[in-house]
Amino acid sequence: MNRTALFFVGIILAAVGILSPPMALVAGLIFGLTVVHPLARESQAVAKFLLQASVVFLGFGMNLGEVIHVGREGFLYTAIGIAFALTLGLGLGKLMHVSQKASLLITCGTAICGGSAIAAVAPVADAGEEDMAVALGTVFTLNAVALLLFPFIGWHLHLSQTQFGLWSALAIHDTSSVVGAAARYGQQALAVGTTVKLARALWIIPVALVTATIFSRRRGGEKTNISVPWFIGLFVLAAVARSYVPLSVATFTKMSALGKSGLTVVLFLIGTGLSRQTIRRVGVRPMVQGIALWVVVATVSLLAIRAGWIAL
């Protein structure tokens, strides 16, 4: 079987549910690390769109009241957590002599929502392809580790569904990996994790605006377009439909299930994009910065949740 056929077989197995989210990621990683990807650029574009569409479909499984409650309750600790992560990450990057722009992208990806934050901040910071590759490689590698590791830690520590969903949303980079880890833990963890993560993703906008202002001044006032995560608004509209449109629960459940299937495919595609070349390109210092920042954020947020300082 040639590489292209093998790639599509993996997508089909993930889409029909034969591969669970963790298995889909592992299968993708094996593919990415052992063969040269025949459709690397196309796969990346499809993964980005499919992630956004799948998140929207997950909204059909959420109640609007729950979405509003979680978003409101999480505003303060989200703001504090993002400010803490941004300050610590930029400090670590400077201490470790990581390229300023790569350090900024790694920090924003860790503090907010992984690849989406990197994609939004990179243009306004005038980051080059190499800076983006380093940041995305770092974040994708840690996403893969988190997806496999977090559920085991949660079970070992006997975290409740709500606690785990909250922790995964605060400490895992990308929405896809948050959903994958939370879905493995339980339905309530999935609902909490997805909602908190999407509320957190809204912070892309102010962070990108501040970054744009700083770099615009350095470029003599030149304006830069900012990429706004449109799919978050559609997610809320889907929750509105679930709460008020007179359709059967079974219909909305099937639509939400489509979102979960789509995210399983996304995890496979993400795995295929992590090649040996990507890992080599990241280098030691950016990876150390990313790991150190991630470990601190994950540990502090877990301790705060277990102590009851962060709760829903």
N, C-alpha and C positions, 0 to 999 in steps of 0.2 A: 504494500500500500504506500503510495507516494505521500509527501508531506501535506499537500493541499487536501487530499482526501482524508487523511488522518485528522487534520484540523477541523474539517466539517463534521466528521464523526463525533469528535469531542463536543462540538456545539449541540448536535442533536441529542447526545446522551444527557447533557446538562439540561436542555430544554424540556425533555420528556420526564425528567425526574429520576432517571436511573442513577445519575451522579448527584449526591447531596451537595450543598454549598461547600463544605470543607473538601470533599472529594473532587469537586469541580476545580477548585483552586489548586489542589495538589496535582491533578492531571494537567492543568495548564502550565504549572511550574515545570513539571517533567518535560513537557513538550518544548517550552521556551528554553530550557537549559540544555537540551540534548540535540535539537535540530535548529536549522536556520529557518526563521519564520518566513513563509512564502507570501504572506499578506499582512506584514507588520503595520504599515501605515493605515490600510483599510480597517484592520482589526481595531486599532486605537480609536478611529473615528466612530465606528459602530459601537464600541464599548461606551464611549461618552454619551452618545444619543440614547442607547438602550438603558443606561443607568438612569438618566433623567426621566425617560418614559416609564420605567419600572417603578420609580419612586412615586410618580403621579398615580399609577394604578394601585399602589399600596394605600394611597389616600382613601380609596373606596372601602377599605377595611377599618377606617378610623372614624370615631365619633367626633363631631366638631367641638363639642364641649370639652372633651379630653384634650384635643389639640390646643385649645385656648388656655385651658388650665395649666397644662405642662409648659407652654410657652411663657405664660405670665409668671409662674412660680420659678422658672429657671432663669429669668432675666438677670437678676443680681449676681448669682454665682457664675453665670456664663460670662458676664462682663469682667468680673474679678479674675476668673480663670484665664480668659483670653489675654488680659493685660499682664498677668503673671507670666504666662507662656511666652508672650512676645518679648518681654523684658529679659527673661532668662535666656531665651533662644538667641537673641541678638548679642547678649553678653558672652555666651558660650562661643558663638561664631567668631567674635572678635578675639577672644582668648585663644582659640585654636587656629587663628589665622586662616579661616575659611573665606573664600571670595565673598565680598559684601553682598552682592546680589544673590548668589547661591544661598548664603546664610539667611537672607531675608525670606527667600522662597521656602526653604526648609522650615523656618520658624513659623511662617504663616500657614503652611500646610499642616503643621503639628497643632498649632493653636486653634485653627478654625475647622477646615474640612478637607484636608488632603489635596488631591489633584485639582479639585474645583477652585480652591483658594489660590493655588499656584498658577492656574490658568488665568485667573482674574487679575492677580497682582503683577505677573510677569510683564505684560505690555506696558503698564503704567510705570513700572520700575525700569523699563527699557532693558530687560534681561535678555541675554542671547540664548541661542539654542543649547549651548553647552551648560549654561546655568540651569536651564529648565530640565535638561536631561539628568543632571546631577541631583536636583531636588526631587524630581519624579522618581528616579531610581531609588533614592533613599526612602521616600515615603512608601512606594510600592513594596519594597522589601520588608519594611516594618509592618505594613498592612497584612502581608502574608503570615508573618509571625503572630500577629495579634489575633487573627481569625482562628488560628489553630490553638493558641495558648490561652486566651481569655476564658473560654468556657470551662476549661479544666481548673483554672484558678478560682472561678466563681463557684464551681461545685465543691472544691476543696474547702473554701471558706464559708460555704453554706449561705451565699448571698441570696436574698430574695429576688423574685422576678423583677421587681421595680428597681432594686439596688443594682442588679446587673445591667439592666437596660440603661440606667443613668450612667453607670461607670463606663460602659462601652461607648456611649455617645460622647463622653467627656475625654476619653483616653485613646480611642482608635481614630486614625486619621480620616479615611474615606467613608462616605455614606454606605457604599456597597459592602465594605467589610464590617461596619457596624451592624447592618441588617443581617449579614451572614452569620456573625457571631451571636447576635441576639435571637435570631430565628432558631438557632441550634439550642439555645437555652430555654426558650418557651415563648408562648404567644404574648403574654403580658410584657415580657422583656423586649419583644419585637416592637410592640406598640410604643412603649416608653422610649426605647433607643432611637427609633425612627423619628418620632416627634421632636425629641430634644435635639437630635443631630440637625434636623432641618431648621429648627429655630436658631441653632448655633450658626448655621450656614449663612443666615441673613447678615451676620457680622462681616461678611465679605465686603459689603457695600461701604460701611464707614472706614474699614481698614484700607480698602482700595482708594477711597477718596483722600484719606490722609497721605497715603503713599504717593498718589498722583500729585497732590499739592507740593510735597517735598521735592519730588523729582522734576516737577514743572518749573519750580524756582531755579533749580540747578541748570535747567535747559533754557532759561531766559523767558519763562512764562508760557511755553508751548503747551497747548491743551492735548489731553489724551483721552480716548474713549475707554469706558469701564464696562467690563462684561458683567451683567447682572444675572443671577441665577433664576431664570424665568420659571423653571419647573416647580419652585417652591410655591408660587402663587397657584399653579394648577393643582398641586397637592392639596392645598387648603380648599379649593373649589370642589375637588373630589370628596373631601370630608364633608363639605356642605351638602353635596348630592346624597351622600350616605345618610345624613341626618334628616334631610327634609324631602327628598324626591320619593314619591310613593312607588318604589319598586320592591320586589321581594328581597329578603336578606340573602337568599341563595344567589341571586343575581350579582349582588355586590361582593359576595364571598368569592364567586368565580372570577370576577374582575380583579380582586385583590390577589387571588392565586396566580393570575397571569403576571402580576408584578413580581411575585416571589420566583416564578420560573425565569423571568427575564433577568433578575439579579443573579441567579445561579449561572446563567450564561455569561453575564458580565464578569463574574469571578473567574470563570474559565479563561475569558479573553484577557483579563488582567494578568493571570498567571502566564499565559503565552507571551506576554510582552516583557517579561523579566528574563532577559538573556544574560549569558556570561559577559557579553560585551557591555551591557548596561551596568552590571556589578563592577566591572573593571573601571568603567568611566567614572563612577561615583567617587572612587578613591577612599583613602582611610579617614582623613580629617572630616569631610562632610558627613560620612557615615557615623563617625564617633559623636559629632555634634548632634545628629538626629537621634541616635540611640540614647545619649545622655539626657537630652531634653525630654524625650518620650518616657523614659524610665521615671524621671522626676515627676512629670505631669501625671502619669498613671498611678504612681505610688501616693502622691499627695491627694489626688482625687479619691482614690480608694480609701485612704485613711479618713478623709473628711466624710465620706458616705457612711462608713462603718461607725464613726463617732456621732452621726446624726447631724453634722453641721450642714450637709447637703442632703436634702430630702424633698420628696414630692408629696 
